[in-house]
Amino acid sequence: MNLHIGATAAVVAAGLLGLDVYTTWAIWREPDLTGAQKGLQSALVWLLPLLGAIVCLNVVRAMNREPVARSSFTVSE
């Protein structure tokens, strides 16, 4: 039983570590962030591993999205 719990904990920890490493890599590859912003976001990722990674990854992804029109109607002149 203890082996199963230990193996599960190891898998969860490895997944969390991978998410944090990927998020940190994505932050530092973002050219629109300043060095201070990159440092603060990286600290957030490692101080709050799951929540920080989710928030920062969503911020980086939102910065890379093309703006989407809210309506398909055109303005008449």
Stockholm file with secondary structure:
# STOCKHOLM 1.0

chainA/1-77         MNLHIGATAAVVAAGLLGLDVYTTWAIWREPDLTGAQKGLQSALVWLLPLLGAIVCLNVVRAMNREPVARSSFTVSE
#=GR chainA/1-77 SS CHHHHHHHHHHHHHHHHHHHHHHHHHHHHCTTSCHHHHHHHHHHHHHSHHHHHHHHHHHHHHHTSCCCCSCSCCCCC
#=GC SS_cons        CHHHHHHHHHHHHHHHHHHHHHHHHHHHHCTTSCHHHHHHHHHHHHHSHHHHHHHHHHHHHHHTSCCCCSCSCCCCC
//
